[in-house]
Amino acid sequence: MATRILLVSGSTRAASTNTAALRAMHENSSGDVETVWYDGLSALPAFSPDDAEQPPPTVAALRSAINVADAVLFCTPEYAGSLPGSLKNLLDWSVGGGELYEKPVAYIGVAAEGRGTGAEATLRTVLGYVGATILEDACVRVYVAHDAVGTDGRIFDESTVERLSGALHRVADLAVGARARHGVGAG
């Protein structure tokens, strides 16, 4: 059975290198890794604790996607030294439902060296708060230059695509081990 990894970009920008990195992973995954593309970031309403018990349909769909995934892989830009508000909003919606509790998670940084560390630190803090299992050895940086992404939103540099594919498989391998240690299956 393939390891199912939910791919979540923290960017709503059309020409995002973060989204391009996840797209490369999605388009180059093999039979032992099934990627599920989450594209509902822009459609999520602002988090409201009043709606946590009976969430809107877009939130219910997000929670379901997290539940059935074996792992979640994030790739996010840094805005003003932290996470983009839209990604923080997505994470806020996951707090009340517990979907990320003990869920194997990782993140891929695609910014140039020395950039993006504020977003990564904030992401780690929030993931720790919700009790996610951070796959430390799968949290890596694979630099994606803006000019390496074509007008179609795809990375055309094969060596970068290969490094991203390797990172995806590392997440899958570590997720299987983490889930086995916790005695938990997907969903």
JOSULMO-V881720 format. One record per backbone hydrogen bond with DSSP energy under -0.5 kcal/mol. CO is the residue of the C=O (numbers start at 1). NH is the residue of the N-H. If there is no record, write none. Layout:
co->(CO,CO)
nh->(NH,NH)
//
This chain:
co->(2,3,3,4,4,4,5,5,6,6,7,8,13,16,17,18,19,20,21,22,23,24,26,30,32,33,34,36,36,37,38,40,40,41,48,49,52,56,56,57,58,59,60,61,62,63,64,65,66,67,69,70,71,72,72,73,74,75,77,79,82,84,84,85,86,87,88,89,90,91,91,92,92,93,94,94,94,98,100,103,104,105,106,107,109,110,112,116,117,118,119,120,121,122,123,124,125,126,127,128,131,132,133,133,134,135,135,136,138,140,140,145,146,148,148,148,150,154,156,157,158,159,160,161,162,163,164,165,166,167,168,169,170,171,172,173,174,175,176,177,178,179,179,180)
nh->(4,5,34,6,70,71,7,36,8,73,38,75,16,20,21,22,23,24,25,26,27,28,29,33,3,35,5,7,38,39,9,43,44,44,51,52,55,59,60,61,62,63,64,65,66,67,68,69,69,187,187,104,6,74,106,8,108,10,79,82,79,87,88,89,90,91,92,93,94,94,95,95,96,97,98,99,100,101,103,133,72,135,74,140,142,144,115,120,121,122,123,124,125,126,127,128,129,130,132,131,102,134,105,135,136,138,139,139,140,109,142,148,149,150,156,157,153,150,158,161,162,163,164,165,166,167,168,169,170,171,172,173,174,175,176,177,178,179,180,181,182,183,184,183)
//
